């Protein structure tokens, strides 16, 4: 890696929705509209800018029910609901705030924020830069690849590097989609293979590394390839029966690194909006006079 600081990649939606569900509903904007999500996101964003990152990109999720994963598997995230009018307005305002601050952003109806971040991370690494992902989404741990890469919460309450990610899942970060393909991901509506939990999946992926080698071993040795796991005969039968689905599940859980989006925050220095511009940006989305303490912490350009 070169001597430049990490490329900070912010997973916007997770912080917007966290604010939406945790802050008081009584928070409104200058026009009296609900604004808890917007104000919470603005606070998070200003905190990130106060860190003076050398490069910063913000990824938004706009692919619910429209992306390639839903075409591959209609049950993917099928229990989610689209935002109501009040929240939809705030989501639009959240991105408008980023634009008013001059930040590098990306959104897509085809690719999720995870894909946008994974793509930006891949591009940054190709340029010799480490990445720092700001999220609480465990799925994004798969995008940690280099020894200087990190994922952290916006408030600094938790942080993962490659070693911590492997401790969390029991497999190297790049193998997390292999693990989830077998054990499933209930949050996203991915069932995995019946009878395989995270511990069993971890043992299999630690032994074989990926699905291709696991299934090659099953084809050659049958249940003996499962190394004495309890119920190996039945487990081998279920794995064989679910072969096609398992590879599909991996496609669903793998963050794409080749998203066709213009998102390369490593390519230009992050803007340094000072207090005056930040205050004007807040006012432009209906938060005039808010978050004065955070605004004051920004350095004048």
N, C-alpha and C positions, 0 to 999 in steps of 0.2 A: 504494500500500500504506500501511496505517496504521503507527503507530509501534511496535506490538507486535512481539515477537520472532516468529521463524518457528514454524510448527506442525511439530513433529518427528513423522514417520511411519515407524515401524520395521517392516521386512519380517522378521518373526520367523523364518520357516522357513529362510531362507537361512543365518542365523547358527546355528540349532539344528543343521542338517545339517552345516554346516562343522565345528562342534565334534564332532559324532558321528563324522565321518570323520578328524579330525585329532588329537583328544586320546587319551590312552592308554585302552585298553579296561579297564585295571585300576581305573579310577575307579568307585567304587560309592557308593550312598547309605547312610543310616544303617541300612537294613535289609539291606544287602549286594547290592542290585540294581544293574545297570549304570546309570551316571549321568553318563557323559562329556558327552552332549548337554545334559542338564539343567544340569550345573555350568558348561559353557561358555556356555550361554544366560544363566544367572544372572549370570555375570561381565560379559557384554555389557550386560545390562539395568542392572546397578548402575553401570556406566561411563556409560551414557546419563543415568541419574538424577543422577549426580554433576555433570553439565553444567548442572543446574538449568534444564531447558527450561520455557518459559512454558506450552506446550501440547504434549501427547505422546499419540500413539495407536499401538497395536501391532496389526498385522494378521497373522492366522494362516491357513495354507492347509489347508482341509479338503474341497476340491472335487475331489480326484483321482478320476477315473472316475465322478463324480456330477454334474458341472456342465454348464451349457448347451453348452459347447464340445464335450464328448464326444457329446452328442446330435446336434450339427451335423456332427461329423466323428469317427467312432469311432476313427480312427487317431491322434487327437491324444494325445500323450504315452503312446502305447500301450506303450512299452518300460519305463515306470516300474513299480515294484512297491510294494505297500502296505507300511507299516512292520510289522516283526515285533512280537511281544508286548512285548518289552523296550523297543523304541523307542516303541511306541504309548503305553506307560505314561509314558515321559519326556515325550512331546509333551503328554499330559494334564497332567502336573505343571508343564510350562513355562507353560501358560496359567493354571493354579492359582496359580503364583507371582505372575503379573501381578495376578490378582484379589486376592491377599493384600496386595499393595502398593497396591491401590486404583486401578490404572491403567485407562484407557479401552482396551478391546480389541474386536476383531471377528473373526468367522469365519463361513463360510457353506458349505453343501454345494452351492450353486448358483454362487457367484462365487469366483474365486481371490483370493489376497492382492493381486495386481496391481490387480484391479478395486476392491477395498476401499480401497486406497491412492489410486487415481485418483479415486474418488468423494469420499473425505475431502479430497483436494487441491482438487478442484473446489469443494467447499463452503467450504473455507478461503479460496480466492481470491475467491469471491463475497462473503465477509465482509471482504475487503481484507487478507488475510494471505498472506505468503509461505510456502512449504513447504520443508522439509528432509527428504529421503527418505534413510533409512539402509538401504542395500542394496548388493549387488554385481551385481544382476540388470540387465543392459543393457536389457531390455525396459521397465523402469520409467523410463528416460530420456525416454520419450514423455510422461510426466506433468510434466516441467519446462516451464512455460509463461511465467513471469514473469521479469524480469531479476534478481530477488532469490532465485529458486528455486535449490535445490541438491540434488544427490544425492551422498552420501559413504559410504565404508566406515566401519564402526563404529570401527576403529582409526585412522581418519584417513589411511590410506595412499593413498587416491585420492579425488578430488572432481571433480564435473562441475557446470558451470553451463550455460546455454543455448548459449553459444559453444563450450564444450568438447564438448557433446553433438553439435553440428553437425559439428565436426571429426571426431569418432569415426565418424559415419554418413554424412557428406557431404550431409545434408539437414536442414532444420529439425526440431526434436524432434517436432512434431506430425505430421510426415510419415513417421515411422519405420514405422508399420504399412503404409503404401503400399509402402515399400521392401521390407519383409519379405514382403509378399504376393507380390512378383515373384521375389525371390531365395530365399525359403524360410527356414526356421529348423529345422535338423536336430535341435537339442536337443529341440524340442517336436514333432517328427514332421511338420512342415509342408514339403512338397516344393518349393513355388514352381513356376516355369515352367522346363522343361528348357532348359538352355543359357543361362540368365540368372543370372549371379553378382551379387555385391553391387556391383561397380563398374558393370556395365551398368545394373542397377536404379537406382543412384544417378544416373547420367546421365539416365535417362528421367524420374525423379521431379523432379530439378532443373529439367528442361526444362518439364515439364507440371504439376507440383505435386501431382496426384492421379490416381487410376485413371480417374475419369470423363473428365477432359480428355485423358488418354493414349488411351483407347479412342475418344473422339470424333475425335481426330486420325487414328487408324488407320482408322476408318470413312470418313473424308473423303479421306485421301491415301494410304492403304495403306502400303507399306514406306517410301515417301518420308518419312513422319512420323518415322521412326527416325533421321533425320539422318545417313545415311551410315555407320551402324554396320556392322561386318563381318558378313556373312551376314544382311543386313536382310530379304531376302525370306523366308527360312526362319523367322527370328525373328518376323516379322509373322504368318506362318501359325500358329506355335505360340501366340502371344499370342491370336489369334482363337479357336483351338481351346480354349484354357484359360480363356476369359473368365469363365464361371460359377465355376470353381474359384478364380480369382484373387480375385474379390470375397468368396468364402467365406474364403479365407486371410486377407484383411484383417480380416474379422470375428473370426477366431480370434486374431490378433495384436494387435488393438486393445484396450487396457485400458478397460473400461467405466467411465464417469463417472456412471452412474445406477443403481448397484447398490442394490437394495431392502434396505438394512441400516441399523440404528441405529448410525451411526459418524460422529460429528462432534466430534473431539477439540478443535477450535478453540473450541468453545462454552463450555468450562470450563477454569479453570487446572489445570495438571498438579499432582498431589499431590506433597507434599514428605515422603516417608517418611524419618524419621531413622534413626540406627543401631539403635535399639531395635526399631522396627517392622520394619526390614529383616532383622535377625537372627531375629526371630520368624517372618517370612515364609519365610526359608530353612529354618528348622526345620520348618515346616509341610509342606514338600515333601521332607523327608528330607535336608536339607543343613545340619543343625545344626552350628554351629561353623566353617563353611566361609567362605572369602572375607573374612576379618576385615579385611584391608587395604582392600578396596573398601567394606565396610560402614562403616568408620571415616571414609571420605571424605565420607559423606553428612552434610548439615547437619541438626541437630536442628530439628524444626518449631517 
